[in-house]
Amino acid sequence: MESYVVDMETAVRLLPELEDFLNPTNQALRNINMGKMDHLPYYHAVPEIHVFMQAELSPQGPGRPPAVGHWQLLITKDNEPFQVCLHGKIKGSAERAEVIFVCPNSEAEELVAREAKKS
């Protein structure tokens, strides 16, 4: 699996159905992961798009339960070789997303790799 951290515009090109969802969701995740009160924006269901919220767990030592490190949203689209993962990342003032290719796809992966090198 190859992954690239890209600007949000590249993620929007891969998931145009979620254009107005990706930026505010990434901003909310950043706030939540920094311990601030926030909520994820509501979004209507889009056929073929699946959103999973995950927490990265951090060990706290022997005999103690793990702590939540940070939350992330994993977005998949049916029959596409990639996943878009939102961590709440930002670079400068530009929202960032991670694109993960679960199987090779020369056209989409070439676009994302080119955009990742620019940013």
MOCOR-V328508 format. One record per pair of residues at least 24 apart in sequence whose ideal C-beta (glycine too) atoms are under 7 Angstrom apart, sorted by sequence separation. I is the first residue (numbers start at 1). J is the second residue. If there is no record, write none. Layout:
# MOCOR-V328508
i/j
I/J
I/J
This chain:
# MOCOR-V328508
i/j
51/75
81/105
49/75
50/76
82/108
81/108
18/46
49/77
91/119
17/46
48/77
48/78
18/49
17/49
33/70
33/71
32/71
29/71
29/72
29/73
25/73
33/88
29/86
29/87
30/88
29/88
15/75
26/86
30/90
25/86
15/77
26/88
22/86
14/82
15/84
26/95
14/84
26/97
23/95
11/84
22/97
5/89
14/99
11/97
7/94
8/95
8/96
11/99
7/96
8/97
6/96
5/96
6/97
5/98
6/99
14/108
3/98
4/99
3/99
3/100
1/100
2/101
1/101
1/102
10/112
10/115
6/112
2/109
4/112
7/115
4/113
6/115
6/116
5/116
4/116
7/119
6/119
